[in-house]
């Protein structure tokens, strides 16, 4: 079953964050991660959303966990974590029937 990483965050340091999008993309490939959404101007519909919303599709939660724990991503992660505030979750795809 496919799984999605959903990250919602506000960038606190544009300059420090700037290399992250380019650096993270190649780390997804070995884990079959597919960038579905990357919106840097999320529009408020309900609640207090963050400005950045990113959704990445993985073949499974296990693949998403493996990507997150990978040495390649762990080297890139500080570019986001040190220069933004927010949340990230992994969720299973909804399957009907």
Phi, psi and omega in degrees: 000132178295155177225156182234133169268125179242118179242133178230122184203164174249135177280127181258343180215095184304315183295315179293327181281333190313319181286347188300307184304318180289323182287327185283327186308311181293339180287340181283329189304310182295345182251014181055034176283133181238117178291118182260318183222136170214096183242119182264010177217055180305138183262132180292128174242314175214154175069205181239077183289157172281165182284328183255130173232128180230135176231126179237129179267134176236160178297335182195168173297324179299319178295320178295317178296318180297318177299311183300322182276352185296147177302325181296315180285323180299330176289329182273328186312318180301334178297328176270309187297321182282348186232021178205167175228133179170200185228158173216139178224159172245131181229148176283149173295145177280126179239125179263156175085000000 
